[in-house]
Amino acid sequence: MEKFRNKRICLIILVFYLIMITGCTMKDDSIRLRILANSDSEVDQLEKEYVKNIVKSIYEKEPLIDFNRLKDKLYEQIKNDRNISHIISIEYKTETFPAKSYNGKFYPSGNYQTILITIGEGRGKNFWT
């Protein structure tokens, strides 16, 4: 019985060690990004990817950008863009997310502050961080 208990303790220590070295974290104050495509059509999914790349380029230039400035910059970039064929809305709200690992960081399931970008009807597959 003692041998089994020692193995269990070693296993628990190993799991905690692996969590620490892989960078897994508990829920923090991260702001998540969710982009909803108009539909699942190929064209609408490409439009979603295009918007995602615009947002990514904005964050690469200004990693600490606030929501209102992001919103203004995104609208500025898409207002005359021929690759955008649907109305886009941008909200800052609380959304529920399942657990996910993204860019080497683990996000447990739960409610997160979210920048939600909806393209057109927002009924297609979504991108989320």
Disulfide bonds with the S-S distance in Angstrom:
none
